[in-house]
């Protein structure tokens, strides 16, 4: 007597699940890497803002004026920029 079986064996199911898990893991890693890359690009763009108006220029000059520059460096800078 021959018995016909229907359906999948456990080995076939485990192989399909393993392959899907590997594909899903690779896809998740690529997506996660792209998310981190996009967020770092946004941060870089925000820290390098453009000077578009006179107010932006004045704020930048004030910020530079408030930094502590060594006196020797400041004197050298004055000597180099005076014409």
JOVEN-V389671 format. One line per field, one symbol per residue. ss: DSSP state (H for helix, E for strand, - for the rest). phi: phi as a letter, one per 40 degrees, with the letter a starting at -180 (. if undefined). psi: psi as a letter, one per 30 degrees, with the letter a starting at -180 (. if undefined). A space follows every 50 residues. Layout:
BEGIN
ss: ???
phi: ???
psi: ???
END
This chain:
BEGIN
ss: ---------HHHHHHHHHHHHHHHHHHHHHHHHHHHHHHHHHHHHHH--- ---HHHHHHHHHHHHH----HHHHHHHHHHH--
phi: .bbcbbhbcccccccccccccccccccccccccccccccccccccccbcc cbbcccccccccccccccbddcccccccccccb
psi: kkkkkkakleeeeeeeeeeeeeeeeeeeeeeeeeeeeeeeeeeeeefill jfleeeeeeeeeeeefkjkkeeeeeeeeeffk.
END
